[in-house]
């Protein structure tokens, strides 16, 4: 299932990107160096971080998308750079735990 399909089924908002990458797993963490060393390509990464550094990490790890939970507003410079890099950013009012629980049910993990 693609990031777009997951977002649509969970009523989350795609802020940037196509959402065409397959979601193959999940990861949630806000310590960027830890994400680099522990997240996997294809993961749906859920983080409360909303600065430009998450885009570098998302590219490096090749996550399927980045979900910003808890109704946290993404800054305009983050959105602009994510569009330039074609990184899928998704926003939701759900908690990080709820995103992962419900999305994992959708993709059978």
N, C-alpha and C positions, 0 to 999 in steps of 0.2 A: 504494500500500500504506500502511496506517495505521501509526502508531507502535506501537500494540498488536500488530499483525500482525508487524512487524519484531521486536519484543521477544520475542514468543512463539517465532518461528522460530529466534532466536539464543539462546534460553534465558536471557533477561535478565529481571529482576524489575521490574514496574511498582510503584512505591512510592506514587504519587499520580496522580490525574487519570484521565480516561477513555481516553486514548490514541487518540481517534477522529480526530485531525488527520492529514491525508495528509503523508507524508514526500516532499518534492520535491527535496531536496538534503541536503548534509552540511556541517558546519562544526565545526572544533575549534580552540579558542583559550582562553586563560585570562586574557587582558587584556581586561577588560570593555568599555572604551572602543573597543577594536579590534573586538570582536564587534558592538557597536552600529553601527559604520560599515561592516562588511564582511559580516556574516551576512545571509541572506535569509529572508523569511517562508517558512515551510514546512520550513526546514532542521531536521535532527536535529543538535542542538548537543551536542558532547561536551566536557566540561570537568572538571578535577579540583577546581575550586572547589566548595565546599559551604556557602556562606553565603547569607544572605538577598538579597544584591545580585544573585545570578544570576536570581532571580525577577523583579526589576524589568527586567533585560535581556531575559529570555525574553518578558515581556509586551510590551515596547517593540518588539522585533523580530518578534514573533509566530511564534516557532519552533514546530515541531510538537511537540517534546519536548526535555527536557534529560537527557542520559545522564551519569551519574557513574561513571567506569570504575575499574579497578584495585582493586576491592574496598573503595573508600573509603566509610566509613559516613556516611550523611546525618544531620545533627543533627536532634533532635526539633523544634526551633523552625522549621527549614527545612521539614520535612514538614507541620507544622501550617499554615504560611502557604501552602505550595503547594496544600494541600487547599482552603483558603479561596479561592484565586485560580483553582482548577481548572487548574493547570499540571501536565502530565504529567512526572513525574520517574521515571527508570529507572535501576536499579543493575545493575552487572555486574562480574565479576572480569576481564573481557577488558581488554586495553589499548585506548587511544583509537584507535590505528591499526587494530587488529583489528576494532573495532566498525565503523569506516567502511568498511574493505575488504569485510567480509562483508555489511554492510547494503547497500552499493552493488551488490553482486552480486544481491541479492534484488530491488531495484527497477530493475535494468538501467541503472545509471549508472556 
